Structures are given as structure tokens and as C-alpha cells.
Amino acid sequence: MNTSPFSNTPTITVLDNRGLTVRDIAYHRHPDTPDVTSGRITRHRYDARGFLTQSADPRLHETGLANFSYLTDLAGSVLRTVSVDAGTTVALNDAAGRPFIAVSNIRTAGDGTEDLSQAVTHTWQYEDAALPGRTVSITEQLTGEAARITERFVYAGHTAEEKALNLAGACVSHYDTAGLTRTEGVALIGVPLSVTRRLLKDADKPDVVADWQGGDTPAWNDLLVGESEGHTSLTTSDATGTVLTTTDARGNMQRVAYDVAGQLSGSWLTLKDGTEQVIVASLTYSAAGQKLREEHGNGIVTTYTYEAETQRLTGIKTARQAGHVSGARVLQDLRYKYDPVGNVLKITNDAEETRFWRNQKVVPENTYVYDSLYQLVSATGREMANAGQQGSRLPSATVPLPADDAAYTNYTRTYRYDSAGNLTQIRHSAPATGNSYTTNITVSSCSNRGVLSTLTKKPDDVDAFFTAGGQQKQLQPGQDLVWTPRNELQTVAPVVRDGGTDDSENYCYDAGSQRVLKMSVQETKTSTQKQQVLYLPGLELRSTQSGNKETESLEVITVEEAGRAQVRVLHWTSGRPAEITGDQIRYSYDNLTGSSGLELDGDGNIISAEEYYPYGGTAVWTARNAVEADYKTLRYSGKERDATGLYYYGYRYYQPWAGRWLSTDPAGTIDGINLFRMVRNNPVTLRDNDGLSPESIARRWLEISRKKRADNSFLRMQNNGSLLRDGFLSEAASMPGFSGVAFYLTSSLLFKFPNAFGSERDIKGQALQNQNSLRASEFNTQEVDFIKNFIKEDFYLAHATNANIESENGNINFYSRKMLQDKKIIFNESNSDLDDVYGLGNDDYAFFSLEIGPALKKQKSRFGNTVYKVSASNGAFKFASLSLVDQLTMELPEPKIPGLSSEGSVQLAGRPSLKREEVFFHGLDDSILSLARHIALSTRVLSKQSDRDVILNERNPDKLDRITNYLFRPEVRVPRMAGIKNGGYFKYRFGNR
């Protein structure tokens, strides 16, 4: 018997006869008991129309419960969602498909009865039918309370001044739950150039809520702080929308530069009234676009190494080089070892020495063990010898920085999970110090809600610790949590005192549920101390008040482009501690998952060093002085740690001592049907950037590589595509011997004089400009409805060939002409006209047609008899571009659309021709959206409403596919290559479906 925990444990997807997934089967095996295997089956049900009605995980299915139940309308839009974790939500759209009303936080009992006592109702209001139908306000109402208007939208008109600022038709004033965001200028392609934030009066008080009643802006502005208290952020950009400079609300300017591939090459910071200083001095990249070396303004150089076969990061080395003013020294040298699928097995810091303490050998390394589901089940590492039981409090830093004989000790942690993926136990053991303890989490018997066993040990009582929407109401015994109607954490008591006044911390959020204000109140024996943080673009304004006197005012400039490091500059306007120099620059160097480990100053000297337990929490924490240690805010996963001990991720708060989110995932089932699970229980390999879903570090590097390929392919078109040059045709046509288009048909100019005429055009910038020009167009309600429904279709990319492109394991690779040549692969060179190569420079793309649905649409192709179809949602196509027609011939197809009147067919056939430089777009999702907008705009040549209805009211996928390919011939271009795994594609042969 093969007792490996991973052998014979495939993931199986079971389909019904309609092709719908009805079972997801995984096999669980623990490394301690490799001969014991249990099946984990997630079940799905559908209605007769094929719409999902129910999903149940293995644990809840055994009790007869489902994690999610859905009720849909005839078109498949979800009307009612019942979640055991997040409660019940009802949502209705209007006739145009826009959100109309949504009721959330409904508690549904096991017998189906509903409790609306905590329900929150949101309604959307829109412009009149004569206008574009934009949102004008959003109303919020709690059960038993009066309705409040929590958001207002004000749009610019079409005056000459507004057009000059590119504001025509744009939302220029957004009144939200924090105050007002006003946009004063926008770049041509949509980048905001000037944005001002004004807060609500008394926004720091938790009982102050936004209510934008009335019908005029003066009444709303009366609820705000004065104009002089507004905070304006400025931006400049180039023609492609790439940001060049940002100036924060205090006048500090950040400047960035990029190389020819669009990658960061340097960044600088100029404090207000100061001189420019270097933040990133230089960056070196691999051919795949991965960072190899970066040098910062403090003289520190970080180098990166990767596995050649997988491009996984294997090393991060941060060092002072020879000749550095502080002396050469390796400060951090992290080495990563992976298993075959990319799970991190070991991390070693070769910059640290092995130490000995109490007859134990303490090696600077961490090791990790996983079960067959790739859940972390065991971890080893080192911690400070004085570490106690992990909780919400941050341990004191060891100061000054320890010598080589500092007291470190080994620890081991083991983790247990239930069959739904809930972390139920963390067992910690450090034998040399006796620091051994167990943290148990009690999980509800009828949901995935869970709390520390110190709150309750009874599964049936767990749900009482949560709101109807799935927000935890108590952090520790006696430590209550208060939430906003939008399910945002509003108030918490970091310190609870028996018979005394508790400390408190309040938060205020904008319309996107991002934190704008944090207000902390600490009670001392002699006074009350208040701290406030205002979060602005690139800037945090921090102030401290003791009694009625402000004792400190600190501006923290957050450098937005600092390579892989996080850089913050501490600028005091008053109350600077004597232990910290003015305008201190703090460079934070992270690890694989973004946790802030090594912190250096502007001279390259160590400020602090921190190591973390796998699920967060501090294991090692040293600093050169206690005051500097107090000003470190970014920690595990690069996130801010609050006084509560919670990490703030953006959309959610995370409790590291329990390894769980504090609330349900606002993105729903994007990461599975357990809405509380943290990064799939694999916190060493995966990271979560914003509280919505985990991201594989390897996948992030793959994204970088794909983006680099896309940029390089655009550059190749830009450098080699003669016909795309600005003015090429007009200049060439004036040459003796060539008139009109005769020269074009000979191709001699393209072959003999490439790029001899016209001026170079920014191809990527042009693609983005094309998209933004469409975005600025105004569409009526019928057109908007068509566009919204069109982009929801199931798109596929089709590629026909006679070549055998399948590997032995069934994987396929689609290569560009250039890559085929580079790999010396024989191919049919007649598939690409040389006019394409010389006229468009597009030989570094693999070409596909765009179709709706997986079924074979074409009956033949000149490129071959075998057709491969791949879902457009495949990540390999994310950075693809799309051209509406063949960009060489620019021919529009004959619009033989069934149902059109003969007059309509003539009108479509006579529609204005397209310009070569305006028919292509970048990024497949944005390209499909641009295609939908072009289809809608095409109908405007039709004089009869009945003809427009034939196109704009169509919802049948097959008919939409025909309409698309009768109006245009979309050509999808994938940069360089696309690799598709076996099972990720459909294969057809013409004449044999």
C-alpha cells in the first residue's frame, strides 16, 4: 500500500447530463494517518432551467442543511439568497436590469421562518428616462427606523469648461457615508487628476451618520466641514494613463519613471518645501517581467532568485553592498523550498546564525507540513524565549537589538480542521520554556460561524454571537463589537475595565467600505488620550490629544511605488519624540506573503525585525528602541494592526489568534462556500490582499509574466507595424509612382521601406484610448441593457489548425508566429500574410476568433480542420487584445442578420467605415465590453425602432453570436503564447462534432 498522504487523492468534478457540476469530490488524508482516507463531497443542485439552487459542504450536508440556497428569475438572475453564514438577502432589479431594491441581514430559522428585526433595505434611484439613467442616490433603511439617503451622485454637464477638464457626463460629486469626494479634473483616458475629500462634521463620532436629505447641493454641503478643511490630491499622467506624479493633500510629491516595457524603473519623493530624494534608485527585471534586483535610496540592494522550471520565488536577499557608508552586511537572506505543487515546505534565513539556548539548537528556519487538501497541519519555527500565549495584545519588543546570544526558543504548532475547512484547534508547544497551550475554536452546528471556546464551548450557542449578516458581535468575553448597517466594523473596546471606563476605537468608511477615519480613546489615571488617523491617498494624518491639548501631529507619507518594499516617511509638524529623527524614512522589506519583517532607516540601518506565526501574530519582535517600535503599524501580510490586535485588510478584519475572519466574505462564494475560512487554510503559500479572496504567489508572478508579454507584443506592433504609424498611408501615397491604394496592394513599401513614413504611435495607449472614448459615450436605457446582458454571455476563443499541438499529457500550447520561429517549430507560414507581419507587426500573437458558447459555430476554416475552443475566462487570456475586424483589410462583413428589414440591412451595410487605429482594445474583459458598446452604437444607423429591437433585445446566445459576427469579425490576439491544461478546452473536427 502506498501510504503517501498525497497519492491517489485526485480532485473529481461530477457532471450531470446537462454538463452541470453536481459533485466536487476531494479526498482528505492527514500525514499522521496516511492510511486513513475520507471523501469530502460538496453537492450542488439545479432547477429544470439549469440554474443553481443549492450548494452544501460535506459537514452541513450530513445534517440536512445547505450552505447556500438560491431563487432565480426566468433569466437566471438571483432574487433570493439564503446563506447559513451571511443570512438571507433579497435583491430585485428594475426593467433595465439595474439594482432597484435589496434587503439583507435577514435571519432565517431552520423551519424557514424569517426574522426581519435586523434587516437593512437599500434602494437605488435613477435619472429620468430622458436622461442616460445614471444613479442619483442610494437609500438605506433599518427595520423600525426612518430611511436615510446615504449616497448622492452629481454629474457634470457639457459646458466648454467641463469638456476642457474631460468631466462632461462624469460623476463629479459623490456624497457618501464619510462625506464628499469631488473630482475637479480627469485625464483623457479617465485618470482622476484632482480629487478633494471633505468629511462630515463630527465624523469622528460613532453616532454621526450620513443622511443627504433635500434636493440641492448647498443643503448637503452644510453637513460637511468647511472648504478650507478639504483635502485635495493631485495626479499627472501620460497619454496611456500611466501615473507620473502624485501630490498628496499636504503638498508632498511622488514621481515615478518607467522603462520601455512600462515597468517601474525609479521613484522619488519631494517633501513639501524640500528637495527631491531617491526612493527606488534602480530596478532590473527578467525576460518574464520578474524583479531580479532593486536598489533603494538608502543604498540597500535586494536580489531575487527563481526556480527555472516554475518561476517560483526561491530567494530574497537584502544587503548593504561593499562601500556602503554603514558597512557591507547581509541583512535578510530568505530561502524558500516548495513541494511539486507549490506549497512552501521550508523558509530559511541565511542572514541569521544558528543559536544555542538551554541545550537546544535554534535554527533560523520554519518548516511546514500539509494534508492532502494542502491545508497547513504543522509548523515549526522560533520565538522569543519570553513569548507567552498568543492573544490580542502585541508582545513588547526586545530592545535594543539583540546580540547573537539573545534568547530564542523552538516552537511547534499543529492545526486541526473540520470537514468544511473550519480551523478548530491550534496547539502550541515550546518545551524549553514551557510555553505550551491550546486554542480551541467552537464552530456552529448549523453554519461555519465560529468563536473562541472562551466565549462558548457549545456549537448550538455560536450563532448567537453573530449578527444576522454574519458579523461577530463579541471578540473576547465582555468585548463587544458594533457594526454599521453595511456590515462594517464600527466600534470596539480594545480594553475593558470592570467598574471603569473602557477604551474605545471607532471607524468611519467611505462608499466602497474602505476605512477613512480611525478614532481611538484611551483612559489613563490622570487624563483621556485621543488618537485620530485620517486616511488619504498616499498620506495618513495622525494626531494625538491629551485632554483638550494636541500633543502630537504626524504626517505619514506612504510611497505608492517603492518596488517590493513598503516605504513610509514620518513627518512631524509637532510633538516629535526625541528618540526619532525628523522626516524619518522607514523601508519595510517583506517576505513571500508580504509580511513586514525587516525595517531599515534612510541610512540602511536596522530599526526593527519581526517574525510571525503562520496564521499571523508576532513570534519574534526586536527593535533598536521602544519608541521607534511603537511607530510600526504595518505587520503581518503588510496590513495595519489595530489596538484590538485585529489586522485590517480593507474589506474585512482578521483575528490571527483564531485564524478566522471576523465577518463573512462580502464577495460571496468567490473563494468557496465557507465564508470565514482564511486563505484556504494555507497561509504560508497564499495571501489575501484585501479581504476578498486569496492569491497564489506563484499565480501573481504568472500574471506579471503575462502582462510583460502583452506589453512586449504591443511594443513589437509599435516598432514594426508600418500601417499603424500616424500618417503612414498619406505620406507613402505621395511618393512618385504610387497613388491612392495602388502602392498598398504591391506591398513593396512595407517590405522595402518599413517605418519609412509617418510617426510612431503608442499602440497600447491607443488601445486604452479607444476603450475610454467608448466609455465616455452616452447610451440610452435599451443600449445599456443590451451591453449589460451581452458581457454576461459565456464567451469562448476558437483556434483552428491542422498541426498537432497536443502534448502527451493532453495539454496544448498556442504559439505566436515569432515564438514558433524562436522554438524552430515547423508551421504553415501561409497562415500569416506577410502584409500582416510588416504592416501590423502582429507576428508575436496567437490568433483566435470570438464565439458565444462552447458549441462549434463555424463549418470550415482555411487554417485547419481541428478546432480548439477555450473559455474566455481562462487566465491565459486576461491580457489579450481584440480587434473588431481584420486590421489589415478592414473589411466589414455583410450584415445578414435574420429579422432585419431590407431597409435595415442596407443601412447597416452602408454604415461608416472604421479607422484602423480605432478598432482594437486591450484586456479581454474590457475588449468584450468595448465590442458590446460598438454593437449598440452600430444600431444607431437604423431608422426603424423595430430593426434596432432585433439586435438590442436579443438574448439568445446563438443569435447573439451570429449578430456579433455579421456586424464585425472579432479577432482575439493572445500575446506570445497560451498554455491550456488537459480538460480546459473543447476539441472538434469539421464534419465530426
Secondary structure, 3 states (H helix, E strand, C coil): CCCCCCCCCCCEEEECCCCCEEEEEEEEEECCEEEEEEEEEEEEEECCCCCEEEEECHHHHCCCCCCEEEEECCCCCEEEEEECCCEEEEEEECCCCCEEEEEEEEEECCCCCEECCCCEEEEEEECCCCCCCCEEEEEEEECCCCCEEEEEEEECCCCHHHHHCCCCCCEEEEECCCEEEEEEEECCCCCEEEEEEEEECCCCCCCCCCCCCCCCHHHHHCCECCHHHCEEEEEEECCCCCEEEEECCCCCEEEEEECCCCCEEEEEEECCCCCEEEEEEEEEECCCCCEEEEEECCCEEEEEEECCCCCCEEEEEEEECCCCCCCCEEEEEEEEEECCCCCEEEEEECCCCCEEECCEEECCEEEEEECCCCCEEEEEEEEECCCCCCCCCCCCCECCCCCCCCCEEEEEEEEEECCCCCEEEEEEECCCCCCCEEEEEEECCCCCCEEECCCCCCHHHHHHHECCCCEECEEECCEEEEECCCCCEEEECCCCCCCCCCCEEEEEECCCCCEEEEEEEEECCCCEEEEEEEEECCEEEEEEEECCEEEEEEEEEEECCCCCCEEEEEEEEECCCCCCCCCEEEEEEECCCCCEEEEECCCCCEEEEEEECCCCCEEEEEECCHHHHHCCCECHHHCEECCCCCEECCCCEEECCCCEECECCCCCHHHCCCCCECHHHCCCCEEECCCCCEEEHHHHHHHHHHHHHHHHHHHHHHHHCHHHCECHHHHHHCCCCCCCCHHHHHCHHHHHCCCCCCECCCHHHHHHHHHHHHHCCCCCHHHHHHHHHHCCCCEEEEEEECCCCECCCCCEEEECHHHHHHCCCCCCHHHCCHHHHHHHCCCCEEEEEEEECCCCCCCCCCCCCEEEEEECCCHHHCCCEEECCCCCCCCCCCCCCCCCCHHHHHHHHCCCCCCHHHCEEECHHHHHHHHHHHHHHHHHHCCCHHHHHHHHCCCCHHHHHHHHHHHCCCEEEEECEEEECCCCCEEEECCEC
